[in-house]
Amino acid sequence: MTETEDVTGTREDSKVIDEALRLIDSGLSDLLHRELVSTDEVSDLLLDVRMLLTAAELAGEGGPIVEEAPVGA
């Protein structure tokens, strides 16, 4: 029974990591062709990733996941 919980946790971790990577890739592709990027835009991207990872950590502890729109949206 412990193995089932570990596998489920691993799948959830994998989903969160995939979503974080998707968010990073999307943000980087938006910024790729620009010469100047404001610190606000970079901060928004980093905060979005941090919020996603923090929500996943709280969910792993049995806390509620609060889905919000990305900061930069």
Number of C-alpha atoms within 10 A of each C-alpha: 5 7 8 9 10 11 11 12 13 12 12 15 16 12 13 19 16 12 15 18 13 13 18 16 12 13 17 13 11 10 15 11 9 8 6 8 11 8 9 10 14 15 13 16 20 16 15 21 22 13 18 21 17 14 18 21 15 13 14 14 9 9 11 11 14 12 9 9 8 14 14 13 6
